[in-house]
Amino acid sequence: MRNIDRMTHTTIVIALLILCCLVITACAPTVKVETPQEPITINLNIKLDADIRVKLEEEAKKDIAANPGIF
């Protein structure tokens, strides 16, 4: 009789452990990756300030070299 009680107890414990594992995995969060409904737009408003300054500096150097008595 003791072996049967021990086997029943072991079976119940194993069943409870399996049930707990199933409950824990059922509560795991899921991650969904979806495409956006509207297209992705990239705004390319770039300032060309640096390029303009370089050109102006080059022109200023030429003008100063051509007219050294300006300043």
Buried (B, 14 or more C-beta within 10 A) or exposed (E): EEEEEEEEEEEEEEEEEEEEEEEEEEEEEEEEEEEEEEEEEEEEEEEEEEEEEEEEEEEEEEEEEEEEEEE
